[in-house]
């Protein structure tokens, strides 16, 4: 489908964020903001009708709420926004990146200290739940494309960080992004994911985090460029 035609066909865009704080600047700029439910809001942004889903933190909540929403209120396009930790020294704090590849990094088996994913063990799984999930149609933007890992427990020890780096060579870490990718691909909804870096993935030290800066950064991209990303 040509980009021009795709844009003209997008009548309902869904913005997904793990917490309300991560998308608050966008919510404040929406015209006619209406609460459809405690976790779902609607309004217009840059003349485009949008709905905003607060998915909750982690893959379980994200998978449930996003699937439930798409079944009840189908959308034409989904945009994920939020914050992330960075493994890469050349990805700056506050920088907004586009995640184009992700995986469920800790879904597997601990075999006496050796991690094995489900495919390694010959267990039944599809291409998405134990491998790299790729966005087949990333959008053209100035934001660097990065590879992410999605975890259920944020990485805050040197041993854990080193294990994930050796296994996946990730650039960023989140607790929801692979779930967003998984549901969108299963439901055949075109999507894009933007995250801004709030902290380095390092032995936990919240004094170094710049969460407010990251939130403003990623929301600024949506508020100024949303129509381009679609």
N, C-alpha and C positions, 0 to 999 in steps of 0.2 A: 504494500500500500504506500502511495506517495505520502510524504510528510504533510503536504498541504491538505490532502484529503483526510488524513488521520485527524488533524487538528479540527477540521470542520465537523467531524463525527463525534468528538469528545463532548458529551453533554453533561456527564457526571464524573468528576475527578475526586478521588479519595486520597486524602493526605493521612498518613499513619505515623503516629508518634508514640513512644512507650509511655511517656508521662505528659501531663498537661503543661508542666513547666518547660519542657523541651520545644513546645510549639506555641507557647503563650504569646510571643510577639506577633505571630501570624493570626491567632484567634482575635487579638485586639484590633487588627486591621480589617477583619472581615465585615462586610456590610450585611445587615439583617441577620446577625448571628442568632441561631436558634438551637436550643438543646433538644435533640430528638430522643436522647436517652442520657443517663449519667455519663456515658462514655462516647457518645456520638453527637457531633454538632454539624450544622449546615449554615451556609451563607454564600456570599459572592466575594470573589477576590480577583482583581483586575478584569472585572466583567465576566468571569467564569464561575459557574455554579460549582461549589466544592462542598464535600463533606469531610470532616476531620474525625478520625477514630483515635481514641486514647486506648492503645492495645494492652497496656500493662507491661510490667517488666518481666523479661524472660520469654523463652520460646513457647512454653505451655500456654500462658495467657495470650500471647500474640497469635498463636495458631488458632486458638478457640475463638477469640473475638473477631479476628479478621475473617475466618471462614464463616462464622455466623453472620457477619455483616454482609459479605459478598453473596451469600445465599438469599438473604432477605432484601438486599438493596444492591443489585448488580451495578458495577461501575465500568466505565470505559477506559480508565487509566488510574494507576495508583502511584503515589509518591511517598517514599519513606524519608522522614527527617529526624535528626536527633544528634546525640553526641557519641563519641567513640574514644577509645584509647589508642595510642599509636605505638607500634613497635619500631617504626622506621625513623631514624634520626633526621632524615631529610623532609619529613612531613611535619610542618610546624604546628605548634599549639595555636589553636584558633582557626587553622586552615580548614576549609570545606573541601571534601573529596567525594568522588563518586565511586561507590563500591560496585564492582561489576562481577566479582567472583566471591563465593563464600561457602562455608561448610559448617556442619554440626561437629565442632572439633573434639568434643568429649563424649560423643555417642559411640560406645564400643565396649571393649572388654579389657580389663587389667589382667594380663596373664603373667603373674609373678613379677610385676614391675615393668612389663613390656605391654604397651598399648597396641591393641589390634582393633581395627574397625570391623563392622559386621560382615563386610564382603570378605575380609581376610579369613574370617572364621567359617565361611560358607553358609552363613545364615541368610534367609530370604530378605531381600531389601530391594528397593528400586534405585534408579540412578541418582536420585536426589538425596535420600536420607543417609547414605553412607559414602557419598562422594562429593566432589566439588559441584556446586550449583552455580550456573553461569547465567547472567542476564543476556539473553540472545539479542537484545536491541538496546544497548546503552545509548544515551543521548549525546549529541555533539555539544560539548561545553569546554570551557577553559579549565575545568577542574580535573586534576589528575585521576586516572582510573587506578583503583587499588584492589588488592585481594584481602578479604577479611576472614576472621574466624569468629564463630558464635559459640559462646560457652555458657554454662549454667552457673558457674562460680567464677567471678572475675579473677584474673590472674594477678596475684600479689606477692609471689615468692619467686626467688631466682630459679629454683629447680623447675617449677611449673612453667615459667616463662621460657626457659631454655628448651624444655621438651616440646612446647608448641612451635617455637621457632624452627627447631630441627625437623619437625614433622611436616609443617605447612608453609614455612617462610611467609608468614602473614605480614601485612603492613598495618592493619587495624584490628581492633577487637570490640565486639558488641555482645549483648545478651539476647538480641532479637533478630538481627538482620537475616540470618539464614532461614528463619521461620517465615519472614516476610517473602523472601525469594521463593521458598517452597510452596507456600499457599498460592502465590500469584501464578507460578508456573503450572501448578495443578489445576487452578481455576481458569487458566488461559487468559489472564488479565495482563496487558502490557504494563511495565513498571519501571521505575528508576529509584535509586537510593542515594541520598546525600547525607553525609555525616560530617560534623565538625569536630576537630580534635580538642578534647578537654584536658588530656593528660597523657603522659608517657605510660606505657605498660612497663612497670618497674616494681620492685618491692614497695608495698603500699605506703604512700605518703601523701595524704590529701592536701597538705599545705602547698604542694606544687600544682594542684589542679586549678584550672581556669574555666570552670563550668559556665559561668555567666557569659564570658567572652565567646565560648564555643556556641552557646545557644543563640546569641545574637547573630553570629556569623552565618550559621546555617539558615536561620530564618530570613536574614537579609537576602540570601540567594533566592529563596522562594518568593519573597515580596517583590523583588525586582525582575525576576527572570522566569516565573512559573510558566507563562505561555510559551516561552522558548523551549523549556524542558519537555513540553508535551509534544 
